[in-house]
C-alpha cells in the first residue's frame, strides 16, 4: 500500500555557499532525500534546521520557511520528508538546489 503525502513547502537551500554542497554536488539527483536536523546551537537562528545528504551538511531550510519544520522536529514528529526537486549548476550557489517537502502519512496506530 502506498503511503499518502501532502505538499508542505518548496524552497531553495540556504547557506549552501558555506557548507559541503560542493563536496557532493555531482552525487545529488532529483528525488534524492535530504535529512532535516535541528541545530539549536546555531547563533544566527534558534530555530535552524540543517539539511544533510548522507553525512554532508548542505545548508539550511531558509529562516522564512523553517517555523513549522522546527515545531515538528522539536516535538519529535518525523512526519515529513525533504527531497531535491531541482538542480541548476548555472545558478548562484544559493539558488542551485531547490527542495520540496511533503508531509507523509503517520502509520503509527
Secondary structure, DSSP 4 states (H G I P E B T S, - for coil): -PPPEEEEEEEEPBSGGGSSHHHHGGG--TT-EEEEEE-TT-SS-TT-EEEEETTEEEEE--TTT-HHHHHHHHTT---EEEEEEEE-TTS-GGGSEEEEEEEE-----
